[in-house]
Amino acid sequence: MDSSWDKVHQPCPLCGSSDAVGVNKDGSAKCFSCGEFMPKYDKQNNEGSNMQKQNTNTFKQTESLDDGLFSALSDRHISKATAEKYGVKVVHDLQGKVIKHLYPYYNGHELSATKTRVVKDKNFFLSGSYNETGLFGQQLFNSGKYVTITEGECDAMSAYELLGSKWAVVSIKRGAAGAVKDIKESLEYFDNFENVVIAFDNDKAGKEAATKVARLFKPGKAMILTLPNGWKDPNDMLRNNKHKEFVEAFWTAKVYTPSGVINVSEQREKFHDREKKDSIPYPWEGLNKKLYGLRQGELVTLTGGTGLGKSSVTRELEHHLIKNTTDNVGVIALEEDWRRTIDGILSIEANARLYIDQEREKFSREELDKMFNILYDGENKNRVWIHSHFGTNDMDSFSLWY
């Protein structure tokens, strides 16, 4: 496809857009509304055009539904009964081989368009217009407990067979790129069903489109079916006779929930299987009765007026953690020198105010060293760490603690 456009803002005969098509110099075109590529773009009249297919250097207009006949889609392993159910006809060559599929699209119960799919090169062309048409198969199912949406017509018929030919299955019209637009155009239709199962292709485009479509429905209504074992799409599973696996995937499809929102009904096991938080009691029984101890992962904030003992309580807790746990203890005391912090914790061990020179002088060096060893050396060596800020507080330096 040439990257330079010969014409822009042209109408699209596939989705009905009036100005979304860019036409290349080689006659091919791209619609930026439905995302479809057209190998040969030919606008023959203002009411809509027939896309044409090059075949041995000649062009042939798209067949109407009357040109085909009801038959099994043998190339896709879809039965004649299912093809008849969906009104899909085929065209055979002289050897009886299926060479084209003809998919009908209805406005209500009136045929409005026929989409032709060429089996050999997988190109497709439209006779008529998608304007005001429903989804593929929409006219067949009026209401029910479940309706499944697929990404293509063959996938819709395949999913219908895989589910025992008893559940409603429809398909979007314009592929993954046009999924949101297709569903919005038929959004009221889904009000007649309790649940919507989205079974798009198992590729990046399909998964992204499935999520976007699920967001269109009220919470709890849409479910996204995840195809098992890397199967590409429902037709891939039908051709490999994976009925059981598809049914299991259908019944285990997860209800879509937006990011950050959970469905509580699905959380029973996680509700019981939760992380256990280590805790130790406070050094005060009265506080334990209120708070049930000090737990990891929680931030305890002490508040109170000046001189009411916040620092004293903090030192008691620091001393308690050193004596009763094996965890490291870090202290950031921005309003005091590191020696004052050490003195404060040692004072609890000595039951004396060692931060006062006259009180500290009552103890010999040996006695002070013994208490120092109990808290800061021996079994507690390398456990207690204090921020030495030298009278300044550089916030970037605190990153070294983590």
SVG drawing of the C-alpha trace seen along z (x, -y; Angstrom):
<svg xmlns="http://www.w3.org/2000/svg" viewBox="-38 -23 73 56">
<polyline fill="none" stroke="black" stroke-width="0.4" points="0.0,0.0 1.5,-3.4 1.9,-5.7 1.0,-8.8 -2.7,-9.4 -4.2,-10.1 -7.6,-11.1 -8.7,-11.7 -12.1,-12.2 -13.8,-9.7 -17.0,-7.7 -16.7,-4.1 -19.0,-1.5 -18.3,0.9 -19.2,-1.1 -21.1,-4.0 -18.8,-6.7 -19.0,-9.8 -15.4,-10.9 -13.1,-8.4 -11.4,-6.8 -8.0,-7.5 -7.4,-6.2 -3.8,-5.3 -2.5,-5.9 -2.7,-2.2 -6.5,-2.2 -6.4,-0.5 -7.9,-2.3 -8.0,-2.4 -11.0,-3.4 -10.0,-5.1 -13.5,-4.6 -13.9,-0.9 -10.2,-0.1 -10.7,2.0 -8.3,2.2 -9.9,2.3 -7.5,3.6 -9.7,2.0 -11.8,-1.1 -14.4,-2.0 -17.1,-4.6 -19.6,-4.0 -22.7,-5.9 -23.7,-8.1 -25.9,-5.5 -23.1,-3.0 -20.7,-1.0 -19.9,2.5 -16.3,3.4 -14.6,5.4 -12.0,8.2 -9.3,8.6 -9.3,12.1 -7.1,13.0 -6.9,9.3 -10.7,8.9 -13.2,7.5 -16.4,9.1 -19.0,7.4 -19.9,8.9 -22.5,11.6 -25.9,11.0 -27.3,13.5 -29.3,15.0 -26.2,16.1 -25.2,18.6 -26.8,21.7 -27.1,23.2 -24.3,25.7 -21.9,26.6 -18.9,24.3 -16.5,27.2 -13.4,25.0 -14.4,23.9 -16.0,27.2 -19.4,25.4 -22.4,27.5 -25.2,26.8 -27.7,26.6 -25.8,23.8 -25.2,22.0 -29.0,22.2 -29.7,20.9 -27.6,17.8 -28.8,17.4 -25.2,17.9 -24.8,19.2 -21.7,20.3 -20.5,20.2 -18.7,23.3 -16.3,23.7 -16.7,26.3 -15.1,28.9 -17.6,28.3 -15.1,26.5 -16.3,23.6 -14.7,20.4 -16.9,17.7 -19.1,17.1 -22.1,14.8 -23.0,13.3 -26.4,11.5 -26.9,8.4 -30.4,7.2 -32.1,4.1 -34.7,5.7 -35.8,8.6 -35.1,6.9 -32.0,7.8 -29.9,4.7 -26.4,5.9 -24.4,9.0 -20.8,9.4 -18.8,11.6 -15.7,13.4 -13.3,14.9 -11.9,18.1 -8.6,18.1 -7.2,14.7 -9.6,13.9 -10.6,10.6 -14.2,9.5 -16.5,7.1 -19.9,5.6 -23.0,5.3 -25.3,2.7 -24.5,0.8 -24.0,1.5 -26.0,-1.6 -28.8,-0.7 -28.0,3.0 -27.7,5.1 -24.9,7.4 -24.4,10.6 -27.0,13.0 -28.8,10.4 -32.2,11.0 -32.1,14.6 -32.0,14.1 -34.4,11.8 -33.6,12.4 -32.1,14.9 -29.7,15.6 -26.6,15.4 -25.5,13.9 -21.9,14.3 -20.2,11.8 -17.4,12.9 -15.0,11.1 -16.2,12.6 -19.1,14.4 -17.4,17.8 -16.5,17.5 -20.1,16.7 -21.4,19.8 -18.5,21.9 -19.3,20.8 -22.9,21.5 -22.0,25.1 -19.4,25.5 -22.1,24.5 -24.5,27.1 -26.5,24.9 -28.7,23.6 -27.2,20.2 -27.4,16.9 -24.2,15.9 -23.7,12.8 -20.7,11.2 -19.4,7.6 -19.4,6.3 -16.1,4.5 -13.5,6.5 -11.6,5.6 -10.9,2.0 -14.7,1.3 -15.9,3.4 -16.8,0.5 -18.7,-1.3 -20.6,1.9 -21.6,2.6 -22.7,-1.0 -24.9,-0.9 -26.7,2.2 -26.3,1.5 -30.0,1.5 -30.2,5.0 -28.2,6.4 -30.7,5.1 -32.7,8.2 -30.0,10.5 -28.8,11.1 -25.2,11.8 -22.8,10.8 -19.9,13.1 -17.1,11.6 -15.2,14.2 -12.9,12.3 -9.7,13.5 -6.8,14.6 -4.4,11.9 -3.4,8.4 -6.0,6.6 -8.8,9.0 -7.9,8.7 -7.8,4.9 -11.1,4.8 -12.7,7.2 -11.8,4.9 -13.1,1.8 -16.4,3.5 -16.8,4.8 -16.6,1.3 -19.7,0.4 -21.9,2.6 -23.1,2.0 -20.9,3.5 -21.3,7.3 -22.9,7.9 -20.0,8.5 -17.7,11.5 -14.5,12.0 -13.9,15.6 -10.3,16.6 -9.6,19.2 -7.6,22.2 -4.2,23.5 -3.4,20.7 -6.3,21.4 -6.6,18.6 -10.4,18.2 -13.7,20.2 -13.4,21.5 -9.9,22.8 -11.4,24.8 -14.3,26.1 -11.9,27.3 -9.9,29.1 -13.0,30.6 -12.4,28.8 -16.1,28.6 -15.5,29.6 -12.6,27.1 -14.6,24.3 -17.6,25.0 -15.4,25.1 -13.9,21.7 -17.4,20.4 -18.6,21.3 -15.5,20.1 -15.4,16.7 -14.5,14.0 -16.8,11.0 -15.1,7.9 -14.3,5.4 -12.6,2.0 -9.0,1.6 -8.9,1.1 -12.4,2.6 -12.9,6.2 -15.8,8.5 -16.2,9.6 -18.0,12.8 -14.7,14.0 -12.6,13.2 -13.5,16.0 -10.2,17.8 -8.2,14.6 -10.4,13.5 -9.3,16.5 -5.7,16.6 -4.2,13.4 -0.8,12.2 0.0,12.7 1.4,9.6 4.0,10.1 3.3,8.1 4.7,7.6 2.9,6.3 3.4,2.7 5.2,2.4 1.9,1.1 -1.0,3.6 -3.6,0.9 -2.5,-0.1 -2.4,3.6 -6.1,3.9 -6.9,1.0 -4.5,1.6 -3.7,5.4 0.0,4.7 2.4,3.1 2.2,4.7 4.6,4.6 3.5,2.6 1.6,0.0 2.6,-3.6 2.0,-4.7 1.8,-8.5 2.1,-10.0 0.4,-13.4 0.1,-15.8 1.0,-19.2 4.5,-20.4 6.0,-18.7 3.4,-15.9 6.0,-13.1 5.9,-12.2 9.7,-11.8 9.7,-9.8 7.1,-7.3 9.1,-7.0 12.3,-6.1 10.4,-3.5 9.2,-1.9 12.7,-2.0 14.2,-0.3 11.3,2.2 11.9,3.1 15.7,3.6 15.1,5.8 12.2,7.8 12.7,8.3 15.5,9.3 14.6,6.7 16.9,3.7 15.8,0.4 16.3,-2.9 16.0,-6.2 15.6,-9.6 15.5,-12.3 15.7,-15.6 15.6,-17.8 18.5,-16.2 22.1,-15.1 22.8,-11.4 24.4,-11.2 21.2,-12.5 19.3,-9.7 21.7,-7.0 21.5,-8.6 17.7,-8.5 17.5,-4.8 20.2,-3.9 18.4,-5.9 15.5,-3.5 17.9,-0.6 19.6,-2.3 16.4,-3.7 18.2,-7.0 18.4,-10.2 21.8,-9.6 21.4,-12.6 22.1,-14.8 25.8,-15.1 25.4,-14.9 23.3,-11.7 25.6,-10.0 28.6,-10.7 27.1,-8.5 27.9,-5.5 31.3,-4.2 32.6,-3.7 32.4,0.0 28.7,-0.3 28.0,-2.4 29.9,-0.1 27.9,2.9 24.6,1.2 25.9,0.1 26.9,3.7 23.4,4.9 21.7,2.5 24.2,1.8 26.7,4.6 26.9,8.4 23.7,10.0 22.5,6.5 25.5,5.5 24.7,3.8 21.0,3.7 20.5,0.1 21.0,-2.7 20.7,-6.5 20.7,-9.3 23.5,-11.7 22.5,-15.0 25.2,-17.3 22.6,-20.1 21.4,-19.9 18.7,-17.8 19.2,-16.9 16.1,-15.0 17.9,-13.2 20.1,-11.5 17.1,-9.7 17.0,-7.6 20.0,-5.8 17.9,-4.2 15.8,-2.2"/>
</svg>
